[in-house]
Amino acid sequence: MFDQYPSLDKVLIQELKELDPEDNTFLEKVLDMFVDDVKTSFSKLNTLVPEEDAQEIHKLTHPLKSSSGNVGALKLAAIFTEMDNKSKANDLQEMESLFLEAQKEFCIVEKKIKEILE
């Protein structure tokens, strides 16, 4: 369903690198904050998804879709967009499978981020 999107867009990563061409400190901070934010949100979603709390899921996934897109995690952004749209419509039938897909994709993204920052 989301295979048309790259896990991490190299062009966007390069654009972030170019904002601080001297030493990549900016890129490191942005990517570290992103990883931390997603991990924090996932720990909350682990409770909210089984409880089917659409309003709280929406509050968490809405900013995640933007932050994922901003760092080039386009596939993850697409998954969060779907979660956001469905939670906003109170349509939670596929939420658990979407959340599992988001978790799997985040593992891929986090690995690629670590490779970039090495």
C-alpha positions in Angstrom: 0.0 0.0 0.0 2.9 2.4 0.8 5.6 0.8 -1.4 5.7 3.7 -3.8 7.4 5.9 -1.1 11.1 5.6 -0.2 12.0 4.8 3.4 14.3 7.8 3.4 14.5 10.4 0.6 18.2 11.0 -0.2 17.4 14.4 -1.7 15.7 15.7 1.4 18.6 14.4 3.6 21.1 16.2 1.3 19.1 19.4 1.6 19.3 19.1 5.4 23.0 18.5 5.2 23.4 21.6 3.0 21.9 23.8 5.7 25.0 23.2 7.8 27.7 22.2 5.3 30.5 22.6 7.9 29.9 19.6 10.2 26.4 18.1 10.0 25.6 19.2 13.6 22.2 20.5 12.5 21.4 17.3 10.6 22.3 15.2 13.7 20.1 17.3 16.0 17.1 17.2 13.7 17.4 13.4 13.1 18.0 12.7 16.8 15.0 14.7 17.8 12.9 13.0 15.2 13.9 9.5 16.4 13.3 10.5 20.0 9.9 12.0 19.2 8.8 8.9 17.3 9.9 6.6 20.1 8.0 8.6 22.7 4.9 8.7 20.5 5.1 4.9 19.9 5.2 4.2 23.6 1.9 6.2 23.9 0.4 4.6 20.8 1.1 1.1 22.3 -1.6 1.9 24.8 -3.9 4.1 22.7 -4.3 1.8 19.7 -5.6 -1.2 21.6 -7.9 1.2 23.6 -9.2 2.6 20.3 -8.8 6.2 21.5 -9.3 7.9 18.2 -8.9 11.5 19.5 -5.6 10.8 21.2 -4.3 8.8 18.3 -5.1 11.7 16.0 -3.2 14.1 18.4 -0.1 12.0 18.1 -0.2 11.0 14.5 -0.9 14.4 13.1 2.5 15.9 14.0 4.3 12.7 13.2 3.2 12.8 9.6 4.7 16.2 9.2 7.9 15.5 11.0 8.4 12.3 9.1 8.0 14.1 5.8 10.4 16.9 6.9 13.2 14.5 7.5 12.5 12.5 4.3 10.9 9.4 5.9 8.2 9.5 3.2 6.9 6.0 3.6 6.5 6.5 7.3 4.9 9.9 6.6 2.4 8.2 4.4 1.6 5.6 7.0 1.1 8.3 9.7 -1.1 10.2 7.3 -3.3 7.2 6.9 -3.4 6.7 10.6 -4.2 10.4 11.1 -7.0 10.4 8.5 -8.6 7.2 9.9 -8.4 8.3 13.5 -9.9 11.7 12.6 -12.8 9.9 10.9 -13.1 7.5 13.9 -12.3 4.6 11.6 -10.1 2.4 13.7 -10.6 -1.0 12.0 -7.2 -1.0 10.4 -5.4 1.0 13.1 -3.6 -1.9 14.7 -2.2 -3.2 11.4 -1.2 0.4 10.4 0.6 0.9 13.7 2.5 -2.4 13.2 3.5 -1.3 9.7 4.6 2.1 11.1 6.7 0.3 13.7 8.4 -1.9 11.1 9.0 1.0 8.8 10.5 3.1 11.7 13.0 0.3 12.3 14.2 0.6 8.7 14.3 4.4 8.9 16.1 4.4 12.2 18.8 2.0 10.8 19.2 4.3 7.7 19.5 7.4 9.9 22.3 5.7 12.0 24.1 4.8 8.8 23.9 8.5 7.7 25.2 9.8 11.0 28.2 7.4 11.2 
